[in-house]
Amino acid sequence: MRHKVLVIVFFTLVCCEFSEEVAQGPPDSSKKTSDKDDTSEAQSDEEIITFDESDVIKVNTGQRRQSLNNLESVETTSNNENLKDSDSLTLLDLLESTDMKIIILDQAKVLERMTKDVELHGEAQREIDVEEDLPLPESALVVKELTPEEEEGKKIYESAAALLNKTRPDKPKIYQMLVEASNKGNLEAKALVAWAKLFGTTLKQEIEVAKQMFQELAEDGNPDGHMGMGFLYASGLSVNASQAKALVHYMFGAIGGNTWAQMAMGYRYFAGASVSPFCEKSLNFYRQVAEKVSQGVSFSGGAAIQRIRLLDDLENGYTSGILDNDLFEYYQLLAEKGDVQAQVGLGQLHYQGGRGVDLDYQKAMHYFTQAADAGNAMAMAYLGKIYLDGSDDVAANNDTAFKYFKKASELNNPVGYSGLGLMYLYGRGVEKDYNKAFQYFVAAADQGWVDGQLQLGNMYFSGLGVDKDYKRANKYFNLASQSGHVLAYYNLGQMHAKGTGMLRSCTTAVELFKNVAERGRWGELLMQAHSDYREGLYNQAFVQYALLAELGYEVAQSNAAFMLDREEVPMLKGDEGLVRALHYWTRAAAQGYSAAQVKVGDYYYYGHGTSVDYETAASQYRIAADQQHNAQAMFNLGYMHEQGLGMSKDIHLAKRCYDLAAETSVDAKVPVALALIKLNFIFGLEKFEESPFSHLVNFAETLSTDWDLYLISTLMGLLAAIIYFRRPQIQPVV
């Protein structure tokens, strides 16, 4: 039986497919989509990454009863240190602990049922092969029939899912439908309701209720339930934090096809978070997610996702990245008065969303039509894109799209050229013609338009109308990636993963696929979390940031740490909050965020959430100074060199660091000037050791130790003298 279980797990790993996502919940793993054919000749050379023995969880079902009897004596203890990533683990290591057996034995029931299903299906198939004329016995068909209530719940869920995927869904109404479907036994709806209760966005936040729902789903082997339990154990919400349990749940969720779990596992193997770094496994997970995201990208490129750092928001007065309401109304006024540029700008904002503006194709068409009637070529081209894609508000119309693209191209507009190229390349409303498509893409690319560059890369990569040329394909994909096109990142990732036209680089491929994976629809949670934060819903915002942090979003990691650092999360305060803040700052610092590196150094310098460690603090400051040229880190290094904290005391190196900080940032000039005055004063005192006045050395040491007290006393004395001598004198009465 054990070997059959292993076969089932391996078969699931190789053959699992993925489902369509919705905005407010994890991907629905029950719906399958077919993979697209790869046009590259290098497909046969691709290295298929599979899970080895260290990833397969072995379950001996024969010993399951005995192990379950021993579980009553097991007690789970709180361990906040599990939040740290310093101890690398493998699944074989995790299986040695009793806590892991609890989770694994729960899964044994599911795997055993799967094995029995396969055995019965095999027996039925053998009977068919022997006697094809005989009717198939009902006992041979192992299909779970839905009850009338479950059938009704399934229909309600399908209707709600269709509404949820619209451009502007009515979420309160939709989630009421999902709650109804969940009560009728639909697991997909139950998963979405659990996430909504965990986030507290559409439904009331009830973390305990969400945890109970995730537990029930996980016991049934549902990958969404495993993803939810993995997140709760990783973040320590409503349960004792345990990175080991989180890792096992993530693995089960990833095996079951949950996209969020695959992202979490891909990030952990890439960053070495709780596991040993393994680039190939990370590549396998991220490539699967990136492929799904790339399949959902339309000609328009999809909605824009704004990544806002709360730390930058605080320093800039909470205005970075968000369009000010007064400014937006001013643009609307200009547009209504006939300002063409304002009309085009507002049309683009509503067409792509972002910067605090909702996606709205109707308003986009309104502004683009006004500008197009005034003869603006860009507005004509964007109208062509709207009609080429189609949406819930605007039906696709190839003829209308071709008309607008043609008008824009006659005015030498690159977007119009690119649109015509797409229509000829795919035969949308016109006869397919690779030569014409190539000419139009060249005209668009020559003007620097990203779509023209991307499609030229595709044509050279696949040999459509031109000879295959991987070097030119790589050139155009790189140009398109500089403008942030998600498909350019995906294509470059495929080339680096397979070594097509270049040396194979697993690390580069993972970074590219990670970038693509983070462009999925779940990225909208970043804006939702920021909106909740601005409204004072700190618990809700933190949970969303914490989830995205588990998926590898550096912005979410730094924002979650920022909230904990400022004690803005009511359910996590005090020392526990500082420990978790250090955990998130460390992960963000590992991804190259210089402010996070400085924060990690500060935590080790002051002993916040950990013990004081000057050497670790100095190493973090040095990384931020050398790699990111962070002025604050340079200033801190200068001070540590001056005081000899964590490194050798060296006044000359201290002055060098202070000078570099002043050169890097204008804001550092004043504190650097004060620090240099103090440094020169101390340096002058140290010269007394070489002078004949050696008896003053002890006084100099005392003075240098308590220099601030003496300085304040001297300044107070000077201030008192100035006030005394400048006060008005009383004239004698004559």
Long-range contacts (C-beta under 8 A, 24 or more apart in sequence): 1-61, 1-62, 1-112, 1-115, 2-58, 2-59, 2-60, 2-61, 2-62, 4-115, 4-118, 4-119, 5-58, 5-59, 5-61, 5-108, 5-111, 5-112, 5-115, 6-56, 6-58, 8-111, 8-114, 8-115, 8-118, 9-56, 9-57, 9-111, 9-255, 10-50, 10-51, 10-56, 12-255, 12-256, 13-50, 13-51, 13-255, 14-50, 16-255, 16-256, 16-257, 17-257, 18-257, 18-259, 18-288, 18-292, 19-257, 20-165, 20-296, 21-259, 21-292, 21-296, 21-520, 21-521, 21-522, 22-161, 22-164, 22-165, 22-192, 22-521, 23-164, 23-165, 23-169, 23-521, 23-522, 23-524, 24-164, 24-171, 24-175, 24-192, 24-195, 24-196, 24-199, 24-201, 24-202, 25-191, 25-192, 25-195, 25-196, 25-224, 26-191, 26-195, 26-224, 26-227, 26-228, 26-258, 26-259, 26-260, 26-261, 26-522, 27-257, 27-258, 27-259, 27-260, 27-292, 28-161, 28-188, 28-191, 28-224, 29-222, 29-223, 29-224, 29-256, 29-257, 29-258, 30-187, 30-188, 33-292, 33-295, 35-291, 36-291, 36-295, 39-461, 39-462, 40-461, 40-462, 40-494, 40-498, 40-500, 41-468, 42-498, 42-499, 42-500, 43-498, 45-498, 45-499, 46-497, 46-498, 47-280, 47-498, 49-280, 49-281, 49-283, 49-284, 50-284, 51-281, 54-90, 54-91, 54-92, 55-91, 55-251, 55-281, 57-91, 57-95, 57-104, 57-107, 57-248, 57-251, 57-252, 58-95, 59-104, 59-105, 59-107, 59-108, 59-111, 61-108, 61-111, 61-112, 64-105, 64-108, 67-101, 67-105, 68-105, 71-101, 71-102, 71-105, 74-98, 74-99, 74-102, 76-240, 76-242, 77-240, 78-240, 78-241, 79-240, 79-241, 79-242, 80-236, 80-241, 80-576, 80-579, 80-580, 81-579, 82-241, 82-242, 82-243, 82-244, 83-236, 83-241, 83-243, 83-579, 83-580, 83-583, 84-582, 84-583, 84-586, 85-243, 85-271, 85-272, 85-273, 85-274, 85-583, 85-586, 85-587, 87-274, 88-272, 88-274, 88-275, 88-276, 88-277, 89-243, 89-244, 89-247, 89-274, 89-275, 89-276, 90-275, 90-276, 91-247, 91-248, 91-251, 94-244, 94-247, 94-248, 97-244, 99-242, 99-244, 99-245, 100-244, 100-245, 100-248, 103-245, 103-248, 103-249, 104-248, 106-218, 106-219, 107-221, 107-252, 109-219, 110-220, 110-221, 116-142, 117-142, 147-185, 149-184, 149-185, 150-184, 150-185, 150-186, 152-184, 153-180, 153-181, 153-182, 153-183, 153-184, 153-185, 153-186, 153-189, 154-181, 154-186, 156-180, 156-181, 156-184, 156-186, 156-189, 157-181, 157-186, 157-188, 157-189, 160-189, 161-188, 166-392, 167-359, 167-360, 167-361, 167-391, 167-392, 167-393, 168-358, 168-359, 168-360, 168-392, 171-201, 171-202, 172-202, 175-202, 175-203, 179-203, 187-217, 187-220, 187-222, 187-224, 188-224, 190-216, 190-217, 191-217, 191-222, 191-224, 191-225, 191-228, 194-224, 194-225, 194-228, 195-228, 198-228, 198-543, 199-525, 199-528, 199-540, 199-543, 199-544, 199-547, 200-532, 200-537, 200-539, 200-540, 200-543, 201-528, 201-532, 201-540, 201-544, 205-539, 205-540, 205-543, 207-237, 207-238, 207-543, 208-238, 210-238, 211-237, 211-238, 211-239, 218-249, 218-252, 221-252, 221-256, 222-256, 223-252, 223-253, 223-254, 223-255, 223-256, 223-257, 223-258, 223-261, 224-253, 224-258, 226-250, 226-252, 226-253, 226-256, 226-258, 226-261, 227-253, 227-258, 227-260, 227-261, 227-264, 230-261, 230-264, 230-550, 231-264, 231-546, 231-547, 231-550, 234-264, 234-550, 235-543, 235-546, 235-547, 235-550, 236-580, 237-543, 237-546, 237-571, 243-274, 244-274, 246-274, 247-274, 247-275, 254-285, 259-289, 259-292, 259-520, 260-522, 260-547, 260-551, 262-286, 262-288, 262-289, 263-289, 263-517, 263-551, 263-552, 264-550, 264-551, 264-552, 266-510, 266-513, 266-514, 266-517, 266-552, 267-514, 267-550, 267-551, 267-552, 270-510, 270-514, 270-552, 271-552, 271-587, 271-590, 271-591, 273-587, 279-506, 279-507, 279-510, 280-506, 282-510, 283-497, 283-506, 283-509, 283-510, 283-513, 286-510, 286-513, 286-514, 286-517, 287-493, 287-497, 287-509, 287-513, 289-513, 289-516, 289-517, 289-520, 290-490, 290-493, 290-512, 290-513, 290-514, 290-516, 290-517, 291-490, 292-520, 293-486, 293-490, 293-516, 293-517, 293-519, 293-520, 294-486, 294-487, 294-490, 294-516, 296-520, 296-521, 297-486, 297-487, 298-389, 299-385, 299-388, 299-389, 299-422, 300-351, 300-352, 300-385, 300-386, 300-389, 301-352, 301-485, 301-486, 302-486, 302-519, 303-352, 303-353, 303-354, 303-359, 303-524, 304-352, 304-353, 304-354, 304-355, 305-354, 305-519, 305-523, 305-524, 305-526, 305-527, 306-354, 306-355, 306-356, 306-526, 306-527, 306-530, 307-526, 307-555, 308-526, 308-527, 308-530, 308-555, 309-555, 309-558, 309-559, 309-562, 310-530, 310-533, 310-558, 310-559, 310-562, 310-563, 311-558, 311-559, 311-562, 311-595, 318-534, 321-355, 322-355, 322-356, 323-349, 323-355, 323-356, 323-357, 328-356, 328-357, 335-367, 335-370, 338-370, 338-374, 340-371, 340-374, 340-376, 340-379, 343-367, 343-368, 343-370, 343-371, 343-374, 343-376, 343-379, 344-368, 344-371, 344-376, 344-378, 344-379, 344-382, 347-371, 347-379, 347-382, 348-382, 351-382, 351-385, 351-386, 361-386, 361-391, 361-392, 361-393, 361-394, 362-393, 362-394, 365-393, 365-394, 372-404, 377-407, 377-408, 377-411, 377-412, 377-413, 377-416, 378-408, 378-413, 378-415, 380-404, 380-405, 380-407, 380-408, 380-411, 380-413, 380-416, 381-405, 381-408, 381-413, 381-415, 381-416, 381-419, 382-415, 384-408, 384-415, 384-416, 384-419, 385-415, 385-419, 388-419, 388-422, 388-423, 388-428, 398-423, 398-428, 398-429, 398-430, 399-429, 401-428, 401-429, 402-429, 402-430, 409-440, 409-443, 414-443, 414-444, 414-447, 414-448, 414-449, 414-452, 415-444, 415-449, 415-451, 417-441, 417-443, 417-444, 417-447, 417-449, 417-452, 418-444, 418-449, 418-451, 418-452, 418-455, 421-452, 421-455, 422-451, 422-455, 425-455, 425-459, 425-464, 434-459, 434-464, 434-465, 434-466, 435-465, 437-464, 437-465, 438-465, 438-466, 445-476, 445-479, 450-479, 450-480, 450-483, 450-484, 450-485, 450-488, 451-480, 451-485, 453-477, 453-479, 453-480, 453-483, 453-488, 454-480, 454-485, 454-487, 454-488, 454-491, 457-488, 457-491, 458-491, 461-491, 461-495, 470-495, 470-500, 470-501, 470-502, 471-501, 473-501, 474-501, 474-502, 486-515, 486-516, 486-519, 489-513, 489-515, 489-516, 490-516, 514-552, 517-552, 518-551, 518-552, 518-553, 522-548, 522-551, 523-553, 526-553, 526-555, 526-556, 529-556, 529-559, 533-559, 533-563, 538-563, 538-568, 538-569, 538-570, 539-569, 539-570, 539-571, 542-568, 542-569, 542-571, 542-572, 549-584, 549-587, 554-587, 554-588, 554-591, 554-592, 554-593, 557-584, 557-585, 557-587, 557-588, 557-591, 557-596, 558-584, 558-585, 558-588, 558-593, 558-595, 558-596, 560-584, 561-585, 561-588, 561-596, 561-599, 565-599, 575-609, 578-603, 578-608, 578-609, 579-609, 579-610, 580-609, 581-608, 581-609, 582-608, 582-609, 582-610, 589-620, 589-623, 592-627, 592-628, 594-624, 594-627, 594-628, 594-630, 594-633, 595-630, 597-621, 597-623, 597-624, 597-628, 597-630, 597-633, 598-624, 598-630, 598-632, 598-633, 598-636, 601-633, 601-636, 605-636, 605-645, 613-646, 614-640, 614-645, 614-646, 614-647, 615-646, 615-647, 616-646, 617-646, 618-645, 618-646, 618-647, 625-657, 625-660, 629-664, 630-664, 631-661, 631-662, 631-664, 631-665, 631-667, 631-668, 632-661, 632-668, 634-658, 634-660, 634-661, 634-664, 634-668, 635-661, 635-668, 635-671, 635-672, 635-675, 638-675, 639-675, 642-675, 642-679, 642-682, 651-679, 651-682, 651-683, 651-686, 654-679, 655-679, 678-707, 681-707, 682-707
